[in-house]
Amino acid sequence: MFKNFEENIYGDEIERIYLSFFSNKLRVGIIGGGKAAIIKIRSFLKRKVYVEVLAREFSKDILDINDKNLKLIKAEYKSEFIQDKHLIVIAINDSDLLEQIKDECDKNFKLYINCSDFKDGIGVMPVQRNLKNISFGINTTGGNPKGALMVADIAYKSLKSIDDFIGRVTILRNNAKKLGVYKKEVIEFLNCNDFKFFCDKGKDETVFKLFLGEDDLRCLYRGEINGDSYSNKEEYSSTSSSR
């Protein structure tokens, strides 16, 4: 049914690389006060990002937002606006000003998103979903936001089944870094399907008893080294009790 769509109908495919930013450390500048801007503003504020918006006029939806991480600046664009920002979002229709802002972003090595043409920027915002222990983003190669939303919902449902397992493995992995012996082997084993199988059966600790001594077992499962404990102990106890 979809045979005719197998070729890349968008021409040369854009190669992508994904980075994950710590949102509370990110400073974003948005230029424009209309519909395109409000979508990005809400997305960033939802993740606790600090956002400054520069525009000649602001839509009512933007003016109605009450958030400590949002600053509105009613003024003409000046190059100083981009200097203290990590990421710039260009959400305007003025083609001449848009080209000026892009040129200044390039000269200052700023990451920027062009809302009028996603291929004409440095990057795009993926659809993001967060579980307790897994965070991920989804984009489509050809630029299909609603399609990305659908895929993200499917991925969320699928990943939810292993979210608790990943949380447990993360705790054990951090404990394993304190092991005196077999550290590398244990960490590799923790992150494989075989270990998940034993976890699902409740036999994972029994398996480790085959080649770990009592001290290493306490280190791995209780976060204890020579009778002392460290931060993962309490977290592990609450996780394991829910198995």
C-alpha positions, -999 to 999 in steps of 0.1 A, spaced: 0 0 0 28 24 9 52 13 -19 52 46 -37 64 64 -6 96 44 -1 118 69 -18 128 101 0 103 126 -12 120 154 6 152 152 -14 186 149 3 181 136 38 193 158 66 217 140 90 209 147 127 227 144 160 208 145 193 219 163 225 201 165 258 203 197 277 198 203 314 168 226 312 173 245 344 207 257 330 194 267 295 188 303 285 166 307 254 158 338 234 127 339 213 122 366 186 86 371 177 53 374 196 28 354 176 15 319 172 48 302 164 64 318 194 37 308 219 41 271 210 78 272 217 74 293 249 50 268 264 73 239 255 103 255 271 85 267 302 71 233 308 107 220 312 117 249 335 138 267 309 145 304 313 130 322 283 133 358 271 109 369 243 116 399 222 89 414 200 73 446 188 39 432 199 28 402 219 -3 381 214 -28 379 242 -19 342 249 17 352 256 7 382 277 -15 359 298 14 336 308 25 340 344 58 323 349 89 333 368 111 319 340 95 341 314 106 377 305 89 397 278 108 425 261 88 449 239 113 464 215 130 462 181 156 435 176 192 444 184 221 420 182 227 424 220 196 402 226 213 370 214 246 374 233 237 359 266 215 331 252 224 294 244 196 290 219 177 314 197 142 308 183 134 329 153 96 331 150 90 361 126 78 366 91 101 395 82 125 378 57 151 406 58 153 407 96 152 369 97 183 367 75 200 393 96 194 373 128 205 341 112 238 358 100 245 372 135 237 338 151 261 321 127 289 346 135 284 342 172 281 304 170 246 304 185 223 274 181 190 286 165 157 273 153 140 289 123 102 284 128 94 294 92 116 267 76 130 240 99 157 230 74 170 266 74 181 265 111 207 247 131 181 223 147 145 215 156 127 207 188 117 170 192 85 158 208 96 149 243 82 124 267 94 116 303 89 85 323 103 81 358 136 67 346 136 73 308 135 105 288 134 105 251 127 128 221 112 120 186 115 137 153 104 127 118 130 131 90 107 150 67 91 174 92 58 160 104 50 173 139 17 154 143 33 123 131 61 127 157 34 131 183 18 98 173 52 80 173 61 95 207 28 81 222 35 47 208 71 48 221 59 59 255 36 30 259 63 6 248 90 20 271 67 22 301 70 -16 305 107 -14 312 109 19 330 110 4 365 136 -21 354 159 7 340 155 26 373 165 -5 393 195 -12 370 206 24 373 208 21 411 227 -13 409 251 1 382 260 31 405 266 6 433 286 -16 410 311 12 404 322 8 440 330 -29 436 366 -41 441 364 -70 416 342 -79 386 331 -43 382 332 -42 344 316 -76 341 288 -68 365 280 -35 348 278 -52 314 256 -80 328 232 -55 344 224 -39 311 213 -70 291 182 -90 284 195 -120 304 196 -99 336 161 -86 329 150 -122 326 164 -130 360 150 -98 375 115 -107 362 118 -141 379 131 -125 411 164 -145 409 189 -118 400 205 -117 434 207 -155 434 227 -154 402 252 -129 415 258 -151 446 274 -176 422 304 -154 417 303 -125 442 313 -127 478 291 -114 507 309 -80 508 304 -74 471 268 -85 473 262 -60 501 279 -33 480 258 -41 449 224 -46 465 226 -26 497 251 2 488 273 -9 517 311 -9 518 328 -23 549 296 -17 569 292 19 556 264 30 533 260 56 507 232 74 489 218 47 467 209 24 496 176 40 506 166 45 469 173 8 462 153 -4 492 122 15 480 126 2 445 131 -34 454 102 -34 478 78 -26 449 89 -57 429 
